Amino acid sequence: MSPSVGTRVMLTAALLLPAAFAGACSAVGEDGCDDTGTELRRLADQPLLSSAPAGASAPANYRGVGVTTGCDDDSSGAPWLHADRLYVFPGGSDDVIAYYTKAAAAAGWHSEPDPARVAEACWTRIDRGRHLLLDVDLRPRGFSPEPEAGTGLAYSVSVGTERDGGEETCRD
C-alpha cells in the first residue's frame, strides 16, 4: 500500500469512527448512551471548539476532520459525553493557555485551576441546565492516528458533560 493510500485509509477511519461510536452509544441501552445524539450535537456546537490562537490549525493528518464526538460508558458512573478538536500550534504552551484563559472568560466559563494538572487547563459553566467542562490538553493521548505536530505543539480542546448533566469538576 502506498503512503498516500494508507494516509487516506487512516483519515477515512478518523472521520467515520466518531460517527460509529456515537451510533454505537445510542444502542447501548437506557443506562448508557441511549439517545445522546442531540446532546452530542449541542456539545459539538460549543464555540470554543472552533476558537484557536492565531497560527493554530488542524494537524496535517486531521485536516477536514473538525470536531469529533463520543459517549464513554465504563459502567462505573454516569456516561461521559464529549466533543473534541485537535490543533497544532507553532508557539508555546503558555501562549495556548493564555489564549483559552481569555476566550473562556469572555464566553462565561469559570477557571478551576488544579495544581495536579500540569499539562492541561480546565473551566466549567452551566449551559441549559447541564454542568459543562472545557478542557485544553497540551499532551493529547488516545487519538488514532496520533496527531502530527511537526515542529509545533499538538493540543486538544474538549467540552464534556455527564449524561445526567451532573456536577463534574476539573478535580474529579
C-alpha angles and dihedrals in degrees: 000000000000118000092249092054091047091049091050091050091051092047091048089052090048090053096045102039096069090053091046092051092048089050092046090051090057090058097051098089145248096311096045136043098322114149097359097134096100093049092046089054090051090052091048089054094058105127096224091065088067095040120093140156117272109279095028118124141160114287111265090250093050102047110142094015097102118168120003125196136203147166118221117200113178091164093237094100143335114336115260117233116198146169119205140186131188126217139176120212130192093213133067133285092254089060091052094049092045091052095050093042089059095039093047093050091049090052094050100260119144121223117236105188116198118185090209090065102076096157100045145040127218140198135177138205141161117249123176090344093308126117106230128196121206114199130184109195116194092192104045113195135183098039117132115237098027110244114262107229100172106196092339137081121270117213139163132222116206135181116194145165139183114260090248092047089248129168104274111168134193090257096056 
